[in-house]
């Protein structure tokens, strides 16, 4: 089996995101509802995580954050800006993360 295949990579991502989303109980619908209520602006996934965590919306597993942001993009709530900005969480070591525009629905 070839270890490098873009189509299979996307398929594996989608399967993994579905599994995480399916096991997220109320996290996914509550998170999407909160994202939908955000003011039109630019956000990183980290900034959204900070807001949701402050509101008590916390997933069962840290991978659910990525699934939430990916689902919000797929549903048209967020749109990638193409910019990458440094993260602020100390544990992230200032690595770059994607920035998203909140789509005003």
Protein Blocks (a to p, Z undefined) as FASTA:
>chain_A
ZZbdfklmmmmmmmmmmmmmmmnojmmmmmmmmmmmpccddddfklmmmmmmmnopacfb
fklmmmmmmmmmmnopaccehiacddfbfklnopacdddddddZZ
